[in-house]
Amino acid sequence: MGVRLGELLASPWDALPGVVEFGSPLIVPVPLHPSRRRERGFNQSDLLASGLVRALRKRNGGTAPIVAKACLRRTRATPPQTGLSVAARRENLRGAFEVLNPQDVRGRAIVLVDDVMTTGATLSACARALKRAGAAQVMGLTLARATPQFPDLAPSDRDNTVDGLDRDSA
């Protein structure tokens, strides 16, 4: 089912800014910690990325960007984000991701693939690691977008970042 759902991600693909400008982007699924991967038996982001590539290959006559499943690594097991405030989500993921081979991302456009975006904390933490490793541009592509109603999402919290979701340019 994950691969089929991932095929839906091909629809917004052409609307991603810079996809053509930076050449073929690298598709990077948001990684799970190995313990969570063993517990679940799969990584939903890997399945979605596979479905996206399958759909792009069909549409583009066999060519599609590369999925780099081993590009990004979760450095520690983090508690689930469910039920955490925006600030707690950011803190929960601070320093939780690292790029294994910076030369693979340096100067490239990266498309992060995840299942659901609520506050953007996970995508932001991944993007931060990729940008620090030299990625030219990092974009997020998710299957679903939750619309949170967090009481701590006051204007003062949003003023510290580019878009209020901790997705800064660094």
VEXDREN-2710 file (C-alpha; in Angstrom, 1 decimal):
% VEXDREN-2710
k/r/px/py/pz
1/MET/0.0/0.0/0.0
2/GLY/2.9/2.4/0.8
3/VAL/4.3/2.1/-2.7
4/ARG/0.9/2.8/-4.3
5/LEU/0.3/5.8/-2.0
6/GLY/3.8/7.0/-2.9
7/GLU/2.7/7.2/-6.6
8/LEU/0.4/10.0/-5.6
9/LEU/3.4/12.1/-4.8
10/ALA/4.2/12.3/-8.5
11/SER/1.4/14.7/-9.0
12/PRO/2.9/17.7/-7.1
13/TRP/6.5/16.8/-8.3
14/ASP/6.7/19.3/-11.1
15/ALA/5.5/22.1/-8.8
16/LEU/8.5/21.7/-6.5
17/PRO/10.7/24.8/-6.8
18/GLY/14.1/24.2/-8.3
19/VAL/13.6/20.6/-9.4
20/VAL/14.8/21.5/-12.9
21/GLU/17.1/24.3/-11.8
22/PHE/19.4/22.0/-9.8
23/GLY/19.3/19.1/-12.2
24/SER/18.1/15.7/-11.0
25/PRO/17.4/16.0/-7.2
26/LEU/18.2/13.3/-4.8
27/ILE/15.2/11.7/-3.1
28/VAL/15.8/11.1/0.6
29/PRO/13.2/9.3/2.8
30/VAL/13.0/10.4/6.4
31/PRO/14.9/7.7/8.3
32/LEU/13.6/5.7/11.3
33/HIS/15.9/4.7/14.1
34/PRO/17.0/1.1/13.6
35/SER/15.0/0.1/16.8
36/ARG/11.8/1.6/15.4
37/ARG/12.4/0.0/12.0
38/ARG/12.7/-3.4/13.6
39/GLU/9.6/-2.8/15.7
40/ARG/7.5/-1.7/12.6
41/GLY/9.1/-4.0/10.1
42/PHE/9.2/-1.2/7.5
43/ASN/9.9/2.4/7.0
44/GLN/6.8/4.2/5.5
45/SER/8.9/7.0/4.0
46/ASP/11.0/4.4/2.1
47/LEU/7.9/2.9/0.7
48/LEU/6.5/6.3/-0.3
49/ALA/9.8/7.2/-2.0
50/SER/9.8/3.9/-3.9
51/GLY/6.2/4.6/-5.2
52/LEU/7.2/8.2/-6.2
53/VAL/10.2/6.9/-8.2
54/ARG/8.0/4.2/-9.8
55/ALA/5.5/6.7/-10.9
56/LEU/8.1/9.1/-12.2
57/ARG/9.8/6.3/-14.2
58/LYS/6.4/5.4/-15.8
59/ARG/5.8/9.0/-16.7
60/ASN/9.3/9.8/-17.9
61/GLY/10.0/6.8/-20.0
62/GLY/12.2/4.9/-17.5
63/THR/14.2/7.8/-16.0
64/ALA/13.7/9.0/-12.5
65/PRO/15.8/10.6/-9.7
66/ILE/17.8/8.4/-7.4
67/VAL/16.4/7.4/-3.9
68/ALA/19.2/7.7/-1.3
69/LYS/17.9/5.5/1.5
70/ALA/21.3/5.5/3.3
71/CYS/22.0/9.2/2.9
72/LEU/20.5/10.4/6.2
73/ARG/20.6/8.6/9.5
74/ARG/18.7/9.0/12.7
75/THR/21.4/9.2/15.4
76/ARG/19.3/8.4/18.4
77/ALA/15.9/6.9/19.1
78/THR/13.4/9.7/19.9
79/PRO/10.0/9.4/21.5
80/PRO/7.1/9.6/19.1
81/GLN/6.1/13.2/18.3
82/THR/2.4/12.6/18.9
83/GLY/1.0/14.7/21.7
84/LEU/4.1/16.9/22.0
85/SER/3.9/20.7/21.7
86/VAL/5.6/22.5/18.9
87/ALA/8.6/23.5/21.1
88/ALA/8.8/19.9/22.5
89/ARG/8.8/18.5/19.0
90/ARG/11.7/20.7/18.0
91/GLU/13.7/19.8/21.1
92/ASN/12.9/16.1/20.7
93/LEU/14.6/16.1/17.3
94/ARG/17.5/18.5/17.9
95/GLY/20.6/16.8/16.6
96/ALA/18.7/13.6/15.8
97/PHE/19.8/13.3/12.2
98/GLU/23.2/13.2/10.4
99/VAL/24.3/12.9/6.8
100/LEU/26.5/9.9/6.3
101/ASN/28.4/11.0/3.2
102/PRO/28.3/14.8/2.8
103/GLN/29.9/14.5/-0.7
104/ASP/26.7/12.8/-1.9
105/VAL/24.6/15.9/-1.1
106/ARG/27.0/18.8/-1.6
107/GLY/25.6/21.2/-4.1
108/ARG/22.5/19.1/-4.8
109/ALA/18.8/19.6/-4.5
110/ILE/17.2/17.2/-2.1
111/VAL/13.6/16.2/-1.8
112/LEU/12.8/14.8/1.6
113/VAL/9.9/12.3/1.6
114/ASP/7.8/11.6/4.7
115/ASP/4.3/10.4/5.4
116/VAL/2.7/13.2/7.4
117/MET/3.7/16.7/8.3
118/THR/2.2/18.2/11.4
119/THR/4.4/21.0/12.6
120/GLY/7.4/20.5/10.2
121/ALA/9.8/19.6/13.0
122/THR/11.0/16.4/11.5
123/LEU/11.4/17.8/8.0
124/SER/13.2/20.8/9.5
125/ALA/15.6/18.7/11.6
126/CYS/16.4/16.6/8.5
127/ALA/16.8/19.7/6.3
128/ARG/19.1/21.3/8.8
129/ALA/21.5/18.3/8.7
130/LEU/21.4/18.2/4.9
131/LYS/22.0/21.9/4.6
132/ARG/24.9/21.7/7.0
133/ALA/26.4/18.9/4.9
134/GLY/26.3/21.2/1.8
135/ALA/22.9/20.6/0.1
136/ALA/22.0/23.5/-2.2
137/GLN/18.3/23.2/-1.6
138/VAL/16.1/21.0/0.5
139/MET/12.4/20.5/-0.2
140/GLY/9.8/18.4/1.6
141/LEU/7.2/16.2/0.0
142/THR/4.6/14.5/2.2
143/LEU/1.6/12.4/1.6
144/ALA/-0.5/14.2/4.1
145/ARG/-0.5/17.5/6.0
146/ALA/-2.1/17.6/9.5
147/THR/-3.5/20.9/10.6
148/PRO/-2.5/21.2/14.3
149/GLN/-4.3/23.2/16.8
150/PHE/-1.4/23.7/19.3
151/PRO/-2.0/26.2/22.1
152/ASP/1.7/27.2/22.1
153/LEU/1.7/28.2/18.4
154/ALA/1.3/31.9/19.3
155/PRO/2.6/34.7/17.0
156/SER/5.8/35.1/19.2
157/ASP/6.7/31.4/18.6
158/ARG/6.4/31.9/14.8
159/ASP/8.4/35.1/14.7
160/ASN/11.7/33.3/15.3
161/THR/11.7/31.3/12.0
162/VAL/11.1/31.8/8.3
163/ASP/7.6/30.4/8.2
164/GLY/6.7/29.7/11.9
165/LEU/7.4/26.0/11.5
166/ASP/11.1/26.0/12.4
167/ARG/12.0/25.6/8.7
168/ASP/14.8/28.1/8.6
169/SER/17.3/28.5/5.7
170/ALA/20.3/27.1/7.7
END
